[in-house]
Amino acid sequence: MSSANRSGRWRELLPVAAGAAFVVAAAGAGLAFTDLPSPLRAPFTVFFLVVAPAAAVAGLLRGLEPPARVVVSAAAALALNLLVAQAMLAMHLWSVRGGVVAVAGISALLILFTLVRRPGGRTARRQGT
């Protein structure tokens, strides 16, 4: 099998992998809120807490090469989780549900910022100035 053929196959499987990751992350967030006695609750919730902010930050890093995007977005996701945990501990408001809500909210804001931002990455200049 040639390398071009393998590369095409991976590109075809990428949306499937992204969809599976979304389902696992959504299940983790859901399991964190329902308190169901499931052995999958902890790993799926941790998966959500890492993947949601990493995906949001990766959307902001369009100018980087893919391996650099992965490294930077993973580091940013871990830093965001640490900052949320530290803030919750400092305010004596620690809870798993609160942490999931905070990380989900920050990730949603980052995704919203990505959607609002212009595709070129530069602000529009006013006409006549």
VEXDREN-2710 file (C-alpha; in Angstrom, 1 decimal):
% VEXDREN-2710
k/r/px/py/pz
1/MET/0.0/0.0/0.0
2/SER/1.5/3.4/-1.0
3/SER/1.9/6.2/1.5
4/ALA/-0.6/8.4/-0.5
5/ASN/-3.2/5.7/-0.2
6/ARG/-2.6/5.4/3.6
7/SER/-2.8/9.1/4.0
8/GLY/-6.2/9.2/2.2
9/ARG/-7.5/6.5/4.4
10/TRP/-6.6/8.4/7.5
11/ARG/-8.3/11.5/6.2
12/GLU/-11.4/9.5/5.6
13/LEU/-11.4/8.2/9.2
14/LEU/-10.7/11.6/10.8
15/PRO/-14.4/12.6/11.0
16/VAL/-15.3/9.2/12.5
17/ALA/-12.6/9.6/15.2
18/ALA/-13.8/13.2/15.9
19/GLY/-17.4/12.0/16.2
20/ALA/-16.4/9.2/18.6
21/ALA/-14.4/11.7/20.7
22/PHE/-17.4/14.0/20.8
23/VAL/-19.7/11.2/22.0
24/VAL/-17.2/10.1/24.7
25/ALA/-16.7/13.6/25.9
26/ALA/-20.5/14.3/26.0
27/ALA/-21.1/11.1/27.8
28/GLY/-18.4/12.1/30.4
29/ALA/-20.1/15.4/31.0
30/GLY/-23.5/13.8/31.2
31/LEU/-22.2/11.1/33.6
32/ALA/-20.6/13.8/35.8
33/PHE/-24.1/15.4/36.3
34/THR/-26.2/12.3/36.7
35/ASP/-24.1/10.5/39.4
36/LEU/-24.9/7.1/37.9
37/PRO/-22.8/4.3/39.4
38/SER/-20.8/3.6/36.3
39/PRO/-17.1/2.5/36.0
40/LEU/-16.9/4.8/32.9
41/ARG/-17.9/8.0/34.7
42/ALA/-14.3/8.9/35.9
43/PRO/-12.4/8.2/32.7
44/PHE/-15.1/9.8/30.4
45/THR/-15.3/12.9/32.6
46/VAL/-11.5/13.3/32.6
47/PHE/-11.6/12.8/28.8
48/PHE/-14.2/15.6/28.6
49/LEU/-12.1/17.9/30.9
50/VAL/-9.1/17.5/28.6
51/VAL/-10.6/17.3/25.1
52/ALA/-13.2/20.2/25.4
53/PRO/-10.7/23.0/26.1
54/ALA/-8.0/21.4/23.9
55/ALA/-10.4/21.4/20.9
56/ALA/-11.5/25.0/21.7
57/VAL/-7.9/26.2/21.9
58/ALA/-6.9/24.3/18.8
59/GLY/-9.5/26.3/16.9
60/LEU/-7.7/29.5/17.8
61/LEU/-4.3/28.2/16.6
62/ARG/-4.9/27.9/12.9
63/GLY/-1.5/29.3/12.0
64/LEU/0.5/26.6/13.6
65/GLU/1.5/23.3/12.1
66/PRO/-0.7/20.3/13.2
67/PRO/1.9/18.7/15.6
68/ALA/2.5/22.1/17.3
69/ARG/-1.3/22.7/17.6
70/VAL/-1.7/19.4/19.4
71/VAL/1.1/20.1/21.9
72/VAL/0.0/23.7/22.5
73/SER/-3.7/22.9/22.8
74/ALA/-3.1/20.0/25.2
75/ALA/-0.8/22.1/27.4
76/ALA/-3.5/24.9/27.4
77/ALA/-6.2/22.4/28.3
78/LEU/-4.2/21.2/31.3
79/ALA/-3.4/24.7/32.3
80/LEU/-7.0/25.7/32.1
81/ASN/-8.1/22.7/34.2
82/LEU/-5.4/23.6/36.8
83/LEU/-6.5/27.2/36.9
84/VAL/-10.2/26.2/37.4
85/ALA/-9.3/23.8/40.1
86/GLN/-7.1/26.3/41.9
87/ALA/-9.7/29.0/41.7
88/MET/-12.4/26.7/43.0
89/LEU/-10.2/25.5/45.9
90/ALA/-9.2/29.1/46.8
91/MET/-12.9/30.1/47.0
92/HIS/-13.8/26.9/48.9
93/LEU/-16.3/26.0/46.2
94/TRP/-14.8/22.7/45.1
95/SER/-17.2/20.3/43.3
96/VAL/-16.9/18.0/40.3
97/ARG/-20.1/19.3/38.8
98/GLY/-18.9/22.9/39.3
99/GLY/-15.5/22.1/37.6
100/VAL/-17.2/20.5/34.7
101/VAL/-19.5/23.5/34.3
102/ALA/-16.6/25.9/34.5
103/VAL/-14.5/24.1/32.0
104/ALA/-17.5/23.7/29.6
105/GLY/-18.3/27.4/29.9
106/ILE/-14.8/28.5/29.2
107/SER/-14.5/26.1/26.3
108/ALA/-17.8/27.3/24.9
109/LEU/-16.6/30.9/25.1
110/LEU/-13.3/30.0/23.3
111/ILE/-15.3/28.3/20.6
112/LEU/-17.6/31.3/20.3
113/PHE/-14.6/33.5/20.0
114/THR/-13.2/31.3/17.3
115/LEU/-16.5/31.5/15.3
116/VAL/-16.8/35.3/15.7
117/ARG/-13.2/36.0/14.7
118/ARG/-12.6/36.8/11.0
119/PRO/-11.1/33.9/8.9
120/GLY/-8.1/36.1/7.9
121/GLY/-7.2/36.8/11.5
122/ARG/-7.1/40.5/11.0
123/THR/-9.7/43.1/11.9
124/ALA/-11.4/44.9/9.1
125/ARG/-10.2/48.4/8.3
126/ARG/-12.7/51.2/8.1
127/GLN/-13.4/52.7/4.7
128/GLY/-12.1/56.2/4.2
129/THR/-9.5/56.2/7.1
END
